Amino acid sequence: ADWIEARLGYIGRINYNYANKYYLEMAGRYDGSWKFAPGKRWGFFPSISGGWRITEEQFAKNLLGNSNWLSDLKIRASYGELGDDDVGIGAYDYVPGYTYGTSTFIMDGTVVKGARDKGVPNSRVSWFTSKILDIGMDYSLLNGKVTGAIDYFKRRRSGLLGNKYDILVPNEIGYGLPKENVNSDAVMGGEISAAYNGKAGKLDYVIGGNFSYARKKFISSYKPMFGNSWDHYRYSIENRWSDIYWGYEVVGQFKSFDDINNY
């Protein structure tokens, strides 16, 4: 093999359930990856979640009485962090050296394999982290005939790769500096689902569906710089929605400098 890959993780979790009404879970991961340089290999990623079954409370039972239209209702929320080492770096990029067999030359009728310098060792990159928030509820209606869930979610990733443009090296060196963990983005949205649990003779069946909506937003890069306000308006991607391809939405047209100055 050209190299050896290794990952190691330690996981701990605590669950608590009180009277089937209150739920709490705390967990943590301590992960190490072979991709990163010593001192950058390990990361700790915690998470916590909780739930409240409102229909188990006495005030809810008193309110519902003998009605079966609301069989179960649980509100829940969770927040967690998860590390990812798939950051676009190669095997042992933090080690200096040469890549062999990258090119072939013919010298005096003999085929000669070439070698190329790997460039600046990338010893500053570590995990990028996904911070995930979910708020939702689970419901059951008509003694369990209709079940489903409603969720809002948001995932923010930090430590994505990008360049630091304000650290300069002479052009004569022949290479630039490696990328670092400097960018961030986010995805947010919601989902709703419902299912009907039916029975026809000895046949049990479930008919259900779900609808989800999500949008991606680029959050920040390393010290964005623009020449003027037009460049900032036109080309900045900071804190803006991504993947918008359907054109521009306008409210009118400037027809004179007075229109622009008075806008």
Helices and strands as residue ranges (DSSP letters): E 7-18, E 22-33, E 42-53, G 54-56, H 58-64, E 70-84, E 98-107, E 110-117, E 128-141, E 146-162, G 171-173, E 180-200, E 203-220, H 229-235, E 240-241, H 257-261
